């Protein structure tokens, strides 16, 4: 199965997910092309980017709290 088959359906329904996915592709490409980040192993780059991008998306567009938690 192609990886985009997992990403595209939710991204079609939610603009925030679509923008986040596109930003993650762009940032991943930029980090891999810039020689400044060559000292970081590729797996570590992936983990760092995942955390940074998800944190940014959560800060920019948080999920509203419906108050069901106790």
Secondary structure, DSSP 8 states (H G I E B T S, - for coil): --THHHHHHHHHH-HHHHHHHHHHHHHHHHHHH-GGGTTS-HHHHHHHHHHHHHHHHHHHS-----S---
